[in-house]
Amino acid sequence: GKLPGYAIVRTLFAGVAPTDKPVGVALVEMENMHVIAFVMERHADGYLTIFLPSAPTPAVGSVYFAREDKVQTIDVSLKDAMMCISRLGVGADKLLAVATRPNARA
């Protein structure tokens, strides 16, 4: 309740995420850098629908389609990712530590 927009985003994601697999937090390679994103859907053609949240308001952002090889899912909670975004990147060490582990790519 203390994280701005968290309840809204969690509710939105709960309504659109597949019931058998929750929305995943990911790092997406874009223009020689990585951005925090949420995987919304996987497609049979190898593309993913991703939501790129804006900082410092993660409830606002843009929808993109990315090739799966450009998306690295990471094992962090939606709340941890949103906290990092809300704090303008402070706390990214936790996300990056998970991303650098072997087999972090899903």
N, C-alpha and C positions, 0 to 999 in steps of 0.2 A: 503493500500500500504506500510505502514511502518513495518508491521509484516512479517518477513521472511517466505516465503512459503505459506502465507495465501491465496493469489490469486490462487496459484496452487492447493492447497487442496480444496478450495471452488469450483473451476471449476471441479475438479475430482469428488467431492461429488455430485455436481449438475448433472453430467452425469450419475451417477449410483444410486442415491437415488430414491426411488419410488416417482412419481410425486404427489401422494396424501398425503405423509407424509415425511417431510425432515429428514435428518440424525439427530439422537439424540445423545446428549452428555451423557455419562454414567460413573458410577464408577463400575468396575468389581472386584469381589472378587477373588483373586489369591494368594494362599499360605499364608493365614492368613494376607493379606493386601489388599488394594484397589488400582486400577490403573485407570487413566483417559483413556476412550476409546470412540470411535464413533460407534454407532449402524448403520450398513449398510443395514441389511436385517433381517426380521423376517421369520422364517420357521414354517410350520404347525406342525412339530414334537416337538416344544417347544425350539428349539435352535435358537440362533441369530448369524449372522455373524457380528463380531466386528473388528474394525481396532484399534490397539494399536499404537499410535504415539510415536516416539522417541524424547527425549529431547536432545538438544534444537531445533531440527529440526522436527516439527510436520508433515511435508510433507513426512517423511520417517517413516516406521514402519512395523508392521507385521499384518497379518490377522489371526484371531482365530475364533473358533466356541465355544460358551458358552451356557450353560443351562440358560434359562430365569431367574430362581431363583437366579442366581449368578450375575445378571446385574441390577443395579439400575439406571434408567434414571433420569437425573437431568435437571431442567429447567434453563439452562444457554445457552448463545449463543455460537456458534462455535468459534467466535472471542475471547470471554472471556476464553474459554477452551484453545485455541491455545496460547493466551498470557501467561497463567499460565505455559504451557509446555515450551514455548520459554524462559521464565524467570526461568527455573529450579525449578518450584514449588512455586515461590513467587506469592502471590495473591490467594493461594488455599483456604483461608478463605471464599471467595465468593462462591466457588464451594461446600465446605463442609457445609456451612450454609444452602444451598439449599438441600443438601443431607440428612440433619438431620431433615428436616420438615416431619411431618406425611404425609402419602400418596405420598411421593416422588417417590416410586417405581412404574414403569409403567408396 
